[in-house]
Amino acid sequence: MIHRTVRAGQGVRTGEILELAARTGPSPGLVWERRQQVENTNDFWSNVSMAAVSPVAIAAGVAKGAYDASTDHGAFSDGFSAAAAPVFRAAKEFGAEHGDTITKGVVTGAAGALGARILREGLRHIRL
């Protein structure tokens, strides 16, 4: 069976793959198979982003929960969740959406720092 994959931007909705399969057998011909593409996301940067914003989210949640509880506007946990959950959700979405860019920036920065150190050590031994 021969497969030709058509990706999004070529007349296919995002998240789907169309495969054109040339089959041999009792009914030769071209058959279109539509299947859902499995989204390959890495949760690493989502979790890192959530950890980075957790102090702010917790502080906002405690402030809102304490205010609500002290003024009889609801339970502490309801106020805490109302303030902290959107911050965590936004951080998770940001990490998932920009994970590739963050990875490229980290790798580029590390390569630049390593290159600068190698150059500095090399120039130190040459002593121009």
Stockholm file with secondary structure:
# STOCKHOLM 1.0

chainA/1-128         MIHRTVRAGQGVRTGEILELAARTGPSPGLVWERRQQVENTNDFWSNVSMAAVSPVAIAAGVAKGAYDASTDHGAFSDGFSAAAAPVFRAAKEFGAEHGDTITKGVVTGAAGALGARILREGLRHIRL
#=GR chainA/1-128 SS CEEEEECTTSSSCTTEEEEEEEECSSSCEEEEEEEECCCCCCCHHHHHHHHHHHHHHHHHHHHHHHHHHHTTSSCHHHHHHHHHHHHHHHHHHHHHHHHHHHHHHHHHHHHHHHHHHHHHHHHHHHCC
#=GC SS_cons         CEEEEECTTSSSCTTEEEEEEEECSSSCEEEEEEEECCCCCCCHHHHHHHHHHHHHHHHHHHHHHHHHHHTTSSCHHHHHHHHHHHHHHHHHHHHHHHHHHHHHHHHHHHHHHHHHHHHHHHHHHHCC
//
